[in-house]
Amino acid sequence: MKKVRMTLVILITVFFCNKICAQTEVLSATLQQGDKTSILYGPDAFIEAIKLVKDSTDVINLSSGKFNAPTINKACIIYGAGFERDEERNLYPTIVDRVIIKPDIVSDDDGNKHNKEGAMDGLHIEGIYFSSCHFSGNDEAIYEVRNISFNRCYLGMLTFFYSGMNSCPFNSKVVNCVIGKLSHFPNAVNFGVYNSIIEEATCAQDIYNKDVIIKNCIIFNTYYYGCVYKDNIFISDYIFHTTAETASFCSYNIATKKNCFQNIDASRNINNWEGKTSIGIFGEDIGRKYDNKYTYKLKEGNASIYIGSDGKEVGLYGGEYPFTKIPSNPQILSKEVDVQTTTEGKLKVSIKIEAQP
């Protein structure tokens, strides 16, 4: 019961900060560490909250509004208010500019420098609009990050290769996101992008990496990308034809371009549908980049025609993670507060909360 009350207090605090933010640009970050709750204010609140994080189970809740970007050097759980504005539902986005994610450098007994082992393991980020996000290495070392997840974010760019320095994600995933440009992770192991919208996927990689999968996504353009594509929809005039793309594995994908997969080896070109129109797939022309006015659901009847590799429909609403933009942390949509207390000194408050499991 104590935990429930604490959660409600945090939700009410975040709600009022969201309302203030929408009107006066006052920002807040609420940091929950066990039973301890800290509230930080202003454009640097996200930066200060990251500095206070001590454990991967610490939770940061960001209000709506635009924050200065921290360098994230440790694992924690970070929730924003969502990545799109929806005034009818009283929701405003959390916006963060270009963010760098990298662990600190430490020295061993012999004086050799390396990245702090395990520092980033378990980082979870959800419901934030990022202009770009870079997993950056350090001058002294290439590092590995494990169990990283992005959910329901907008990522103007997501890259694991920055300024000549490598980083390598293990057992990590991107789910229900909108990605402007997905770029550069040639050494990734067990990395996946699921039920997301990708405007451009590009990687300077000329070998087939079976440990990278793009599944149940809508992809508007791809270039030099040797990985596994399953159950996607390609809205593009592009034909897979370079060495990297010939090395790709493509199965149960829909493509608007005729002969899109013709140059892929027959053993890796399995049950794809080519030459379909956007109107034929969705019942409307969805254009060539993300637009929030579209749901991107298959045209009525198509869910039973285009069946993917797992027996579920192809595209955003099939697979293991059907597409949604609603953050999993509770969002307060509305509240009603009586103007005066009762004779017993109590104040009646009615709150409507929405959350996605």
FIZAFI-444343 format. One record per atom (N, C-alpha, C): residue in one letter; x, y, z. Coordinates in steps of 0.2 Angstrom, whole numbers, padded with zeros to 4 digits, always signed. Layout:
REM FIZAFI-444343
AXYZ;...
REM end
This chain:
REM FIZAFI-444343
M+0004-0006+0000;M+0000+0000+0000;M+0004+0006+0000;K+0010+0006+0004;K+0014+0012+0004;K+0017+0013-0003;K+0019+0008-0007;K+0022+0009-0014;K+0016+0012-0018;V+0010+0010-0017;V+0005+0012-0022;V+0004+0020-0020;R+0004+0022-0014;R+0003+0029-0012;R+0009+0033-0015;M+0015+0030-0014;M+0021+0034-0017;M+0020+0035-0024;T+0018+0030-0028;T+0017+0030-0035;T+0012+0035-0037;L+0007+0036-0033;L+0002+0041-0034;L+0004+0048-0033;V+0008+0049-0028;V+0011+0055-0027;V+0016+0057-0032;I+0020+0053-0035;I+0024+0054-0040;I+0020+0056-0047;L+0015+0052-0048;L+0011+0054-0054;L+0008+0061-0053;I+0005+0062-0048;I+0002+0069-0047;I+0007+0074-0048;T+0013+0073-0045;T+0018+0078-0045;T+0020+0079-0053;V+0021+0074-0056;V+0023+0074-0063;V+0017+0077-0067;F+0011+0076-0066;F+0005+0079-0069;F+0006+0086-0069;F+0006+0089-0063;F+0006+0096-0062;F+0012+0099-0065;C+0018+0096-0065;C+0024+0098-0068;C+0023+0099-0076;N+0019+0094-0078;N+0018+0093-0086;N+0013+0099-0087;K+0008+0101-0083;K+0004+0107-0085;K+0008+0113-0084;I+0012+0114-0079;I+0016+0120-0078;I+0021+0121-0084;C+0024+0115-0086;C+0028+0115-0092;C+0025+0117-0098;A+0019+0115-0100;A+0016+0117-0106;A+0014+0124-0106;Q+0014+0127-0100;Q+0012+0134-0100;Q+0018+0139-0098;T+0022+0137-0094;T+0028+0141-0092;T+0035+0139-0093;E+0035+0133-0096;E+0042+0129-0098;E+0046+0128-0092;V+0043+0127-0086;V+0046+0124-0080;V+0046+0116-0081;L+0052+0114-0080;L+0054+0107-0081;L+0055+0103-0075;S+0054+0097-0075;S+0056+0093-0069;S+0058+0086-0070;A+0062+0083-0066;A+0064+0076-0066;A+0063+0073-0059;T+0059+0068-0059;T+0058+0065-0052;T+0062+0058-0052;L+0066+0058-0047;L+0070+0052-0047;L+0068+0048-0041;Q+0066+0041-0042;Q+0064+0037-0037;Q+0069+0032-0036;Q+0072+0031-0029;Q+0077+0027-0027;Q+0074+0023-0021;G+0071+0017-0023;G+0068+0014-0017;G+0062+0018-0015;D+0062+0019-0008;D+0057+0023-0005;D+0058+0031-0005;K+0064+0032-0008;K+0066+0039-0008;K+0065+0043-0014;T+0062+0049-0014;T+0060+0052-0020;T+0063+0059-0020;S+0066+0061-0026;S+0069+0067-0026;S+0066+0071-0033;I+0065+0077-0032;I+0062+0081-0038;I+0067+0087-0040;L+0069+0087-0046;L+0074+0092-0048;L+0070+0096-0054;Y+0072+0102-0054;Y+0068+0107-0059;Y+0073+0110-0063;G+0070+0112-0069;G+0074+0116-0074;G+0077+0112-0080;P+0080+0116-0085;P+0082+0113-0091;P+0087+0107-0090;D+0091+0108-0084;D+0097+0103-0082;D+0094+0098-0078;A+0088+0097-0076;A+0085+0092-0072;A+0087+0085-0074;F+0087+0084-0080;F+0089+0077-0082;F+0096+0076-0081;I+0100+0080-0082;I+0108+0080-0081;I+0109+0079-0074;E+0106+0082-0069;E+0107+0082-0062;E+0104+0075-0060;A+0099+0073-0062;A+0096+0066-0060;A+0100+0060-0062;I+0103+0061-0068;I+0108+0055-0070;I+0114+0055-0065;K+0116+0061-0063;K+0122+0061-0058;K+0120+0058-0052;L+0114+0058-0050;L+0112+0055-0043;L+0110+0048-0044;V+0110+0045-0050;V+0108+0038-0050;V+0114+0033-0047;K+0112+0028-0043;K+0116+0024-0040;K+0115+0017-0042;D+0109+0015-0045;D+0108+0008-0046;D+0104+0007-0052;S+0104+0002-0056;S+0101+0001-0062;S+0093+0001-0061;T+0091+0000-0055;T+0084+0000-0053;T+0081+0007-0052;D+0085+0012-0051;D+0083+0019-0050;D+0079+0021-0056;V+0073+0025-0055;V+0069+0027-0060;V+0068+0034-0060;I+0069+0037-0067;I+0069+0044-0068;I+0062+0045-0072;N+0058+0049-0070;N+0052+0051-0073;N+0053+0059-0075;L+0053+0060-0082;L+0054+0067-0084;L+0047+0070-0086;S+0046+0076-0085;S+0040+0079-0087;S+0040+0081-0094;S+0035+0083-0097;S+0035+0086-0104;S+0039+0092-0104;G+0041+0094-0110;G+0046+0100-0111;G+0052+0098-0114;K+0057+0103-0115;K+0063+0101-0118;K+0069+0102-0113;F+0073+0096-0112;F+0078+0096-0107;F+0085+0096-0111;N+0090+0099-0107;N+0097+0099-0110;N+0099+0091-0109;A+0103+0089-0114;A+0105+0082-0114;A+0110+0080-0110;P+0110+0075-0106;P+0115+0072-0102;P+0120+0068-0106;T+0126+0066-0104;T+0129+0060-0106;T+0127+0055-0101;I+0124+0050-0104;I+0122+0044-0099;I+0127+0039-0098;N+0130+0038-0092;N+0135+0034-0091;N+0134+0028-0086;K+0128+0027-0085;K+0126+0022-0080;K+0119+0019-0082;A+0117+0013-0080;A+0111+0010-0081;A+0106+0013-0076;C+0100+0014-0079;C+0094+0016-0074;C+0088+0015-0079;I+0082+0017-0076;I+0076+0017-0080;I+0073+0024-0081;I+0072+0026-0087;I+0070+0033-0089;I+0064+0033-0093;Y+0059+0036-0090;Y+0053+0037-0093;Y+0051+0045-0095;G+0049+0046-0101;G+0047+0052-0103;G+0039+0052-0103;A+0036+0058-0105;A+0029+0059-0106;A+0026+0057-0113;G+0031+0054-0117;G+0029+0052-0124;G+0033+0057-0129;F+0032+0055-0135;F+0036+0058-0140;F+0032+0062-0145;E+0026+0063-0144;E+0021+0067-0148;E+0017+0071-0144;R+0015+0076-0147;R+0010+0081-0144;R+0003+0079-0146;D-0001+0078-0141;D-0008+0077-0141;D-0013+0081-0137;E-0014+0087-0139;E-0018+0091-0134;E-0025+0089-0132;E-0028+0085-0137;E-0035+0083-0135;E-0034+0078-0129;R-0029+0074-0128;R-0028+0069-0123;R-0024+0072-0117;N-0022+0079-0118;N-0018+0082-0113;N-0011+0079-0112;L-0008+0077-0117;L-0002+0074-0117;L+0003+0079-0121;Y+0009+0080-0118;Y+0014+0084-0122;Y+0021+0080-0121;P+0025+0081-0126;P+0031+0077-0127;P+0037+0079-0122;T+0041+0074-0121;T+0047+0075-0117;T+0052+0076-0123;I+0056+0081-0123;I+0061+0082-0129;I+0068+0083-0126;V+0073+0079-0129;V+0080+0080-0127;V+0084+0080-0134;D+0088+0085-0134;D+0093+0085-0140;D+0098+0079-0140;R+0102+0080-0144;R+0107+0075-0146;R+0111+0072-0139;V+0109+0066-0138;V+0112+0063-0131;V+0117+0058-0133;I+0122+0058-0129;I+0128+0053-0129;I+0127+0048-0124;I+0128+0041-0125;I+0128+0036-0120;I+0134+0032-0120;K+0138+0033-0115;K+0144+0029-0115;K+0146+0028-0107;P+0150+0023-0106;P+0152+0022-0099;P+0158+0026-0097;D+0160+0026-0091;D+0166+0029-0089;D+0172+0025-0090;I+0178+0028-0091;I+0184+0025-0091;I+0187+0023-0084;V+0190+0017-0083;V+0193+0015-0077;V+0200+0012-0079;S+0204+0012-0074;S+0211+0009-0075;S+0211+0002-0071;D+0214-0003-0074;D+0216-0009-0070;D+0222-0009-0066;D+0224-0014-0063;D+0230-0014-0058;D+0236-0012-0062;D+0236-0014-0069;D+0242-0013-0073;D+0242-0006-0076;G+0237-0002-0074;G+0237+0005-0077;G+0233+0005-0084;N+0231-0001-0087;N+0227-0001-0093;N+0220+0002-0092;K+0218+0006-0097;K+0212+0009-0097;K+0207+0005-0101;H+0201+0005-0098;H+0195+0001-0101;H+0189+0004-0099;N+0183+0002-0102;N+0177+0005-0100;N+0174+0001-0094;K+0171+0005-0089;K+0169+0002-0083;K+0164-0004-0085;E+0166-0010-0083;E+0162-0016-0085;E+0155-0016-0082;G+0150-0017-0086;G+0143-0018-0083;G+0139-0011-0081;A+0143-0006-0083;A+0140+0001-0081;A+0133+0002-0084;M+0133+0000-0090;M+0127+0002-0094;M+0122-0004-0094;D+0123-0009-0092;D+0119-0015-0092;D+0112-0014-0089;G+0107-0015-0093;G+0100-0014-0091;G+0097-0007-0092;L+0100-0003-0096;L+0098+0004-0097;L+0091+0003-0101;H+0086+0007-0098;H+0079+0007-0102;H+0077+0014-0103;I+0075+0016-0109;I+0073+0022-0110;I+0067+0022-0114;E+0062+0026-0112;E+0055+0026-0115;E+0051+0032-0115;G+0048+0033-0120;G+0043+0039-0121;G+0047+0046-0121;I+0052+0046-0125;I+0056+0053-0126;I+0057+0054-0133;Y+0057+0060-0135;Y+0059+0063-0142;Y+0066+0065-0142;F+0070+0061-0145;F+0078+0063-0146;F+0079+0065-0153;S+0082+0071-0153;S+0085+0073-0160;S+0090+0068-0163;S+0094+0065-0158;S+0098+0060-0160;S+0101+0056-0154;C+0103+0050-0155;C+0106+0046-0149;C+0112+0042-0151;H+0118+0043-0148;H+0124+0040-0150;H+0127+0036-0145;F+0128+0029-0146;F+0131+0025-0141;F+0139+0026-0143;S+0142+0030-0139;S+0149+0032-0141;S+0154+0028-0137;G+0160+0026-0141;G+0166+0023-0137;G+0170+0029-0134;N+0176+0027-0132;N+0180+0031-0129;N+0187+0031-0133;D+0191+0036-0132;D+0198+0035-0136;D+0202+0029-0134;E+0201+0027-0128;E+0206+0022-0125;E+0203+0015-0127;A+0197+0014-0128;A+0194+0007-0128;A+0188+0007-0132;I+0187+0001-0135;I+0180-0001-0138;I+0176-0004-0132;Y+0170-0003-0132;Y+0166-0006-0126;Y+0160-0009-0128;E+0157-0013-0124;E+0151-0017-0125;E+0146-0015-0120;V+0140-0014-0123;V+0134-0013-0119;V+0129-0018-0120;R+0126-0020-0114;R+0121-0026-0114;R+0114-0024-0111;N+0109-0028-0114;N+0103-0027-0111;N+0100-0020-0111;I+0101-0016-0117;I+0099-0009-0118;I+0092-0010-0121;S+0088-0006-0119;S+0081-0005-0123;S+0079+0002-0124;F+0076+0003-0130;F+0072+0009-0131;F+0065+0007-0133;N+0060+0010-0130;N+0053+0009-0131;N+0050+0015-0132;R+0046+0015-0137;R+0041+0021-0139;R+0044+0028-0138;C+0050+0028-0142;C+0053+0034-0142;C+0054+0037-0150;Y+0055+0043-0151;Y+0057+0045-0157;Y+0064+0046-0157;L+0068+0043-0162;L+0075+0044-0162;L+0077+0047-0169;G+0079+0053-0169;G+0081+0056-0176;G+0086+0053-0179;M+0091+0050-0175;M+0096+0046-0177;M+0098+0041-0171;L+0099+0035-0173;L+0102+0030-0168;L+0108+0027-0171;T+0114+0028-0168;T+0120+0025-0171;T+0124+0022-0165;F+0128+0017-0167;F+0132+0014-0162;F+0140+0015-0165;F+0141+0020-0169;F+0147+0021-0171;F+0148+0028-0172;Y+0153+0031-0169;Y+0153+0039-0168;Y+0160+0041-0168;S+0162+0046-0172;S+0169+0049-0173;S+0174+0044-0173;G+0173+0038-0176;G+0179+0033-0177;G+0179+0029-0171;M+0175+0029-0167;M+0175+0024-0161;M+0170+0019-0161;N+0171+0013-0159;N+0166+0008-0160;N+0163+0007-0153;S+0157+0004-0153;S+0153+0001-0147;S+0149-0004-0150;C+0148-0009-0146;C+0145-0015-0148;C+0139-0017-0143;P+0133-0017-0146;P+0127-0019-0142;P+0126-0026-0142;F+0125-0029-0136;F+0123-0036-0135;F+0116-0037-0132;N+0112-0041-0134;N+0106-0043-0131;N+0102-0036-0130;S+0101-0032-0135;S+0098-0026-0134;S+0093-0025-0140;K+0088-0021-0139;K+0082-0020-0144;K+0079-0013-0144;V+0076-0012-0149;V+0072-0005-0150;V+0065-0008-0152;V+0060-0005-0148;V+0053-0008-0149;V+0049-0002-0150;N+0044-0002-0154;N+0039+0003-0155;N+0041+0010-0155;C+0047+0011-0159;C+0050+0018-0160;C+0049+0020-0167;V+0050+0027-0168;V+0050+0030-0174;V+0058+0032-0175;I+0061+0030-0180;I+0068+0031-0181;I+0069+0035-0188;G+0072+0041-0187;G+0074+0045-0193;G+0079+0041-0197;K+0085+0039-0194;K+0090+0036-0197;K+0093+0031-0192;L+0094+0025-0194;L+0097+0019-0190;L+0103+0018-0194;S+0109+0018-0190;S+0115+0018-0193;S+0121+0015-0189;H+0125+0011-0193;H+0131+0009-0190;H+0131+0005-0184;F+0130-0002-0184;F+0132-0006-0179;F+0135-0013-0182;P+0140-0013-0185;P+0143-0019-0188;P+0145-0025-0184;N+0146-0024-0177;N+0148-0029-0173;N+0143-0031-0168;A+0136-0029-0169;A+0131-0031-0164;A+0130-0038-0164;V+0128-0040-0158;V+0126-0047-0156;V+0119-0047-0153;N+0115-0051-0156;N+0108-0052-0153;N+0105-0045-0152;F+0105-0041-0158;F+0102-0034-0158;F+0096-0034-0162;G+0090-0031-0160;G+0084-0031-0164;G+0081-0025-0164;V+0077-0023-0170;V+0073-0017-0170;V+0066-0020-0172;Y+0061-0019-0168;Y+0055-0023-0168;Y+0049-0018-0169;N+0044-0019-0173;N+0038-0015-0173;N+0039-0008-0173;S+0044-0005-0177;S+0045+0002-0177;S+0045+0004-0184;I+0045+0011-0185;I+0045+0014-0192;I+0052+0017-0193;I+0055+0015-0198;I+0062+0017-0200;I+0062+0021-0206;E+0064+0027-0206;E+0064+0031-0212;E+0070+0029-0216;E+0076+0028-0213;E+0082+0026-0217;E+0086+0021-0212;A+0088+0015-0215;A+0092+0011-0212;A+0099+0010-0216;T+0104+0012-0213;T+0111+0012-0217;T+0116+0009-0213;C+0121+0006-0216;C+0127+0003-0212;C+0132+0001-0217;A+0138+0004-0216;A+0144+0002-0220;A+0146-0005-0218;Q+0143-0010-0220;Q+0144-0017-0218;Q+0143-0021-0225;D+0148-0025-0227;D+0148-0029-0233;D+0147-0037-0231;I+0146-0038-0225;I+0145-0045-0223;I+0138-0046-0220;Y+0135-0052-0220;Y+0129-0054-0218;Y+0130-0055-0210;N+0126-0051-0206;N+0126-0052-0199;N+0120-0055-0197;K+0119-0061-0195;K+0113-0065-0193;K+0111-0063-0186;D+0115-0059-0183;D+0114-0057-0176;D+0110-0051-0175;V+0109-0048-0181;V+0105-0041-0181;V+0098-0043-0185;I+0093-0041-0182;I+0086-0043-0185;I+0082-0036-0185;I+0079-0035-0191;I+0074-0030-0191;I+0067-0033-0193;K+0062-0033-0188;K+0056-0037-0189;K+0050-0033-0188;N+0045-0034-0192;N+0038-0031-0191;N+0039-0023-0191;C+0043-0021-0195;C+0044-0013-0196;C+0042-0011-0203;I+0041-0004-0203;I+0040-0001-0210;I+0046+0003-0211;I+0049+0001-0217;I+0055+0004-0219;I+0055+0008-0225;F+0056+0014-0225;F+0056+0019-0231;F+0062+0019-0236;N+0068+0017-0233;N+0074+0017-0237;N+0079+0013-0233;T+0083+0009-0237;T+0088+0005-0234;T+0094+0005-0239;Y+0100+0005-0236;Y+0106+0006-0240;Y+0112+0002-0236;Y+0115-0002-0240;Y+0121-0006-0237;Y+0119-0009-0230;Y+0115-0014-0230;Y+0113-0017-0223;Y+0113-0024-0224;G+0118-0028-0221;G+0118-0035-0221;G+0115-0038-0215;C+0109-0039-0214;C+0106-0042-0208;C+0100-0046-0210;V+0096-0048-0205;V+0090-0052-0206;V+0084-0047-0206;Y+0080-0047-0211;Y+0073-0044-0212;Y+0068-0049-0212;K+0063-0048-0207;K+0057-0053-0207;K+0051-0049-0206;D+0046-0050-0210;D+0039-0048-0208;D+0038-0040-0209;N+0043-0037-0213;N+0043-0030-0214;N+0039-0027-0220;I+0038-0021-0220;I+0035-0018-0226;I+0039-0012-0229;F+0042-0013-0235;F+0047-0008-0238;F+0043-0004-0242;I+0043+0003-0241;I+0039+0008-0245;I+0045+0011-0249;S+0047+0009-0254;S+0053+0012-0257;S+0054+0009-0264;D+0057+0013-0269;D+0059+0011-0275;D+0066+0008-0276;Y+0068+0006-0270;Y+0075+0003-0270;Y+0075-0004-0271;I+0080-0006-0275;I+0081-0014-0276;I+0088-0016-0272;F+0087-0021-0268;F+0093-0024-0265;F+0098-0026-0270;H+0104-0023-0271;H+0108-0025-0276;H+0116-0024-0274;T+0118-0022-0269;T+0125-0021-0267;T+0127-0028-0264;T+0133-0028-0262;T+0136-0034-0259;T+0133-0035-0252;A+0132-0030-0248;A+0129-0031-0242;A+0122-0033-0242;E+0118-0030-0246;E+0111-0032-0247;E+0110-0039-0250;T+0115-0041-0254;T+0114-0048-0257;T+0115-0053-0251;A+0119-0050-0246;A+0121-0055-0241;A+0115-0055-0235;S+0110-0051-0236;S+0104-0050-0232;S+0100-0057-0232;F+0096-0058-0226;F+0091-0063-0226;F+0084-0060-0226;C+0080-0061-0231;C+0074-0057-0231;C+0068-0062-0232;S+0064-0063-0227;S+0058-0067-0228;S+0052-0064-0225;Y+0046-0065-0229;Y+0039-0063-0227;Y+0039-0056-0227;N+0042-0052-0231;N+0042-0045-0232;N+0038-0043-0238;I+0034-0037-0237;I+0030-0034-0242;I+0035-0028-0245;A+0035-0028-0252;A+0039-0022-0255;A+0035-0019-0260;T+0035-0012-0260;T+0031-0009-0266;T+0035-0009-0272;K+0041-0010-0272;K+0046-0011-0278;K+0045-0018-0281;K+0044-0018-0287;K+0044-0025-0291;K+0051-0027-0291;N+0052-0034-0290;N+0059-0037-0290;N+0064-0034-0285;C+0061-0031-0279;C+0065-0028-0274;C+0070-0033-0271;F+0069-0039-0271;F+0074-0044-0268;F+0077-0049-0273;Q+0077-0047-0279;Q+0079-0051-0284;Q+0086-0053-0284;N+0090-0049-0281;N+0097-0050-0281;N+0100-0054-0275;I+0095-0055-0270;I+0097-0059-0264;I+0097-0067-0266;D+0102-0070-0264;D+0102-0077-0265;D+0096-0081-0263;A+0094-0086-0267;A+0087-0089-0266;A+0086-0092-0260;S+0092-0094-0257;S+0091-0098-0250;S+0090-0093-0244;R+0090-0086-0246;R+0089-0081-0241;R+0083-0076-0243;N+0080-0078-0249;N+0074-0074-0251;N+0068-0078-0251;I+0065-0078-0246;I+0059-0083-0244;I+0052-0080-0243;N+0048-0082-0247;N+0041-0080-0247;N+0040-0072-0246;N+0043-0068-0250;N+0042-0061-0250;N+0036-0059-0255;W+0033-0053-0254;W+0028-0051-0259;W+0031-0044-0262;E+0031-0044-0268;E+0034-0038-0272;E+0029-0035-0276;G+0031-0028-0278;G+0027-0024-0282;G+0020-0023-0280;K+0019-0022-0273;K+0012-0020-0270;K+0012-0013-0270;T+0006-0010-0270;T+0005-0002-0269;T+0004-0001-0262;S+0006+0005-0260;S+0004+0008-0253;S-0003+0007-0252;I-0007+0009-0257;I-0015+0009-0256;I-0017+0002-0256;G-0014-0002-0259;G-0016-0009-0259;G-0014-0013-0252;I-0009-0010-0249;I-0007-0013-0243;I-0011-0010-0237;F-0011-0003-0237;F-0014+0000-0231;F-0021+0003-0233;G-0023+0003-0239;G-0029+0007-0241;G-0029+0014-0242;E-0023+0017-0241;E-0021+0024-0243;E-0014+0025-0244;D-0012+0030-0247;D-0005+0032-0249;D-0002+0035-0243;I+0003+0032-0240;I+0006+0034-0233;I+0012+0038-0234;G+0014+0040-0241;G+0019+0044-0242;G+0026+0040-0241;R+0032+0044-0240;R+0038+0041-0240;R+0042+0043-0234;K+0038+0045-0229;K+0041+0046-0222;K+0036+0046-0217;Y+0038+0046-0210;Y+0033+0045-0205;Y+0029+0051-0205;D+0022+0050-0204;D+0017+0055-0203;D+0012+0053-0197;N+0012+0056-0192;N+0008+0054-0186;N+0000+0054-0188;K-0002+0056-0193;K-0009+0056-0195;K-0011+0049-0197;Y-0006+0045-0199;Y-0008+0038-0201;Y-0007+0033-0196;T-0011+0028-0196;T-0010+0022-0191;T-0006+0017-0193;Y-0005+0016-0200;Y-0001+0011-0203;Y-0003+0004-0202;K-0010+0004-0201;K-0013-0003-0200;K-0014-0006-0207;L-0014-0012-0208;L-0015-0015-0214;L-0023-0014-0217;K-0024-0014-0223;K-0030-0013-0226;K-0035-0019-0223;E-0041-0018-0222;E-0046-0023-0220;E-0045-0029-0224;G-0044-0035-0221;G-0043-0041-0225;G-0036-0043-0226;N-0032-0038-0226;N-0025-0040-0228;N-0021-0044-0222;A-0023-0043-0216;A-0020-0046-0210;A-0021-0054-0211;S-0026-0056-0214;S-0026-0063-0216;S-0023-0066-0222;I-0021-0061-0226;I-0017-0063-0232;I-0010-0062-0231;Y-0007-0057-0228;Y+0000-0056-0227;Y+0002-0059-0220;I+0003-0065-0220;I+0005-0069-0214;I+0013-0070-0213;G+0015-0068-0208;G+0023-0067-0207;G+0026-0074-0205;S+0032-0074-0203;S+0036-0080-0202;S+0034-0083-0195;D+0030-0079-0191;D+0028-0082-0185;D+0021-0083-0184;G+0017-0083-0190;G+0010-0085-0191;G+0006-0079-0189;K+0009-0073-0188;K+0005-0067-0186;K+0006-0062-0192;E+0001-0057-0193;E+0001-0052-0198;E+0008-0049-0199;V+0010-0047-0205;V+0016-0043-0207;V+0015-0036-0205;G+0020-0033-0203;G+0019-0025-0202;G+0019-0024-0194;L+0017-0018-0193;L+0018-0015-0186;L+0014-0018-0181;Y+0008-0021-0183;Y+0004-0024-0178;Y+0004-0031-0177;G+0009-0034-0180;G+0010-0042-0179;G+0016-0043-0174;G+0018-0049-0174;G+0024-0050-0170;G+0023-0050-0163;E+0028-0050-0159;E+0028-0050-0152;E+0026-0043-0149;Y+0028-0038-0152;Y+0027-0031-0149;Y+0022-0027-0154;P+0016-0028-0154;P+0011-0024-0158;P+0012-0016-0157;F+0012-0012-0162;F+0014-0005-0161;F+0009-0001-0157;T+0012+0003-0153;T+0009+0008-0149;T+0013+0013-0147;K+0011+0019-0146;K+0015+0025-0144;K+0014+0027-0137;I+0009+0023-0133;I+0007+0025-0127;I+0013+0022-0122;P+0016+0026-0118;P+0022+0024-0113;P+0019+0019-0108;S+0023+0014-0106;S+0020+0009-0101;S+0020+0012-0094;N+0023+0018-0093;N+0022+0021-0086;N+0016+0025-0086;P+0012+0025-0081;P+0005+0028-0081;P+0006+0036-0083;Q+0001+0038-0087;Q+0000+0045-0089;Q-0006+0047-0087;I-0006+0053-0083;I-0012+0056-0081;I-0015+0060-0086;L-0021+0058-0088;L-0025+0062-0094;L-0029+0068-0092;S-0032+0067-0086;S-0036+0072-0083;S-0037+0072-0076;K-0039+0077-0073;K-0040+0077-0065;K-0045+0082-0064;E-0049+0081-0059;E-0054+0086-0056;E-0053+0086-0049;V-0052+0093-0046;V-0051+0094-0039;V-0056+0099-0037;D-0059+0097-0032;D-0064+0102-0029;D-0061+0108-0026;V-0065+0113-0027;V-0062+0120-0025;V-0062+0121-0017;Q-0065+0117-0014;Q-0065+0117-0006;Q-0065+0110-0003;T-0063+0110+0003;T-0063+0103+0007;T-0070+0102+0009;T-0071+0096+0011;T-0078+0094+0015;T-0077+0096+0022;T-0083+0095+0025;T-0083+0097+0032;T-0078+0093+0037;E-0076+0088+0034;E-0071+0084+0038;E-0064+0086+0036;G-0063+0091+0032;G-0057+0093+0030;G-0053+0089+0024;K-0058+0085+0020;K-0055+0081+0015;K-0056+0085+0008;L-0051+0084+0004;L-0052+0087-0003;L-0053+0081-0008;K-0059+0082-0012;K-0060+0076-0017;K-0056+0078-0023;V-0052+0072-0025;V-0048+0073-0031;V-0050+0067-0036;S-0051+0068-0042;S-0053+0062-0047;S-0048+0063-0052;I-0044+0057-0053;I-0039+0057-0058;I-0040+0051-0063;K-0039+0053-0070;K-0039+0048-0075;K-0032+0046-0077;I-0031+0040-0077;I-0024+0038-0079;I-0024+0032-0084;E-0019+0033-0089;E-0019+0028-0094;E-0012+0025-0094;A-0011+0019-0095;A-0005+0015-0096;A-0005+0010-0101;Q+0000+0008-0104;Q+0001+0003-0109;Q+0005-0003-0106;P+0002-0009-0106;P+0006-0015-0102;P+0012-0016-0106;
REM end
